[in-house]
Amino acid sequence: MNAPSPEARPSPEARSGLAPFEKAELPAPPRPKGLAWVGVVGPGVIVLGASIGSGEFLLGPAAFVQYGLVLLWVTLVAAFLQTVFNTELMRWTLATGEPVVSGFMRTKPWAPLWAWFYAILYFLQVGWPGWAGAAAGAIYFLIFRELAGPEQAGLVYWIGVGTFVVCVGILLFGKRIGRTLELLNWVLVAAIIGGFLILALAFVSADTWVAAGAGLVGYDTGAGAFRFIPEGVDWFLIGAFAAYSGAGGVINLTLSNWARDKGYGMGKRAGHIPAAVGGERTNVAATGYTFDTDEGAMDRWRGWWRIVRADQWGVYFVGAMLGMVLPAVLYVTFIEGGTDIRGLSVAAALANAMASQAGAIFGGAIALIGVWVLFKTQLDIIEAMTRAITDILWTGSGWVRQLRGGDVRFVYYTVLGLLAVWGIIALKLAQPIVLLQLGANMAGIVFVVSSLHLLYINTRFLPEAVRPPMWRRVALVAMAVFYGAFVVLWLRGQFGG
C-alpha cells in the first residue's frame, strides 16, 4: 500500500481533527506613546484584578499571618514564572488568533479529548463561587459591624447568592465583554493597590517592611536565618497560596482568550464575543491563522511583542507583587502571628482588627475594599470560565457554530446561565475559604500540565521564527517542577504518605 503523498497528509496542527490554519497577513500593531499605553494594554490588568481577590487578599494573608512573611519568596518565584507563562500564552494568540486551549486541542490523539480535559479542569478549579461567598462575609461586617459566625451562615449564604447574581447580570451589558472587564479592572487595581499603599505607609513599621524585603529571598529576620518553609505547615494552605500567588491555573489560561478579544496580533482577525445588551453580532473565526515570516511581518511581530511585554511585565508582574506585599504587611501588623484566620469571615478579619485597633473608619475602609476586590474577582472568574467553555465548544463543534444562525452570544449566555444555577447550589456546599483552597490546589495541577503542553504547541505548531527562545523553554519546565513539588507535598499531607 502506497504512503499518502505529502500534499494529502494533514498539516501538523490539523492531525487531531481540527481545521488547519488559514494563511493571512499579521496585522500591524499600535505604536503607543505616553498615556496611550493605557488603552493598548488590557488583558494583563484583567488577570491581575482576578489575582488580587484570591491569592493576594485571602490565601496569601492567611499564610503570612500563620507562618510569617518569610513565605514571600514563593510569591516572587511564582509571579516570575507565571509572567513568563502568560507571555507564552499570548505568543500563541498573537501568532494564531486562537485561545490557547484551542491550541491544546490541536495535539494528538483527539481534539474532543483535550476539550473535555480542560473543561473539567476549569470546573474543578473555578466552578466554586467562593469569591462571592467570601465577599458576603465582608458585606455582613459592613452592615452589622461584627464578624459573622456559624449562626449567621444562612444570611451570609443569601448575601453571597445576591453578590453572585449581580456578577452574572453585569455580563449582559456593554459592547465588548472583555472591554467591560478591562475598564472595571483599571478602577479596581488603581483603587485597591492605592488604598493598601496609603494604609501600609501609615501603619506598617520599618521592621515589618524589612521583614517583607527579606522574605522575598526566604530570609527570616526573626530567626536570623534563611527559612524557606516553616516547620509544621499546612500544605493544603501553602499549596493553595503558591498556586494563587499571581493569578492561578485556568485563570492564567483565559488570558489568551482576553488577548484574542482585545485584538492582539492575529486575534484582530478572529473576532470577539459581544455582550447581549449593547453588543452587535460578530463573526468569530472557527480556526486560527498562520503567516509568512518575512521582514515586514517580523517587524510587526516585534511591535506586538513590545505590547505583550508592557502588558505582562509592566502591569501584571509589578501589580501582582504589590498586590501581595501590601496586604501582607498590613495583616501581620494588625493580626497576631500564628492566628488561623480561615473561616466564614476571612475577608473581614483585617477589617475587624483595624476597626478595634486603629478606628472604625479604617475597618470600614478595609471591609469596603474587600467587598469590591472579591466581587470583582468573582465577576472575572465567572466570565473567564464561561468564555473558555464557549471557545472550546465553538472551536470543536460545527453543530454548536450553527446554533441560532452562528450567533456566538447564544452559546456564551447558555453556558453562563448553567454556571449561574450551579454557582447558587455550590455556595451551600462548604465555607468559601475551603472552596477557594480546593480550587487553588487544582490550579497547581493545571500549571504542571499546561506549562508542558504550552511548551509543546509553541515549539511544534508556530513558525520557526516566532518560537520561544531556549531560556523561556527552560522556564516553562521549571514552572512544571515548581508547582509539581507543591502538588506532591499537598497530596502527601492529605493522604499521610
Summary of the structure (lengths in Angstrom):
residues: 497
radius of gyration: 22.5
end to end distance: 53.4
largest distance: 84.2
contacts: 1842
relative contact order: 0.21
helix: 72%
strand: 2%
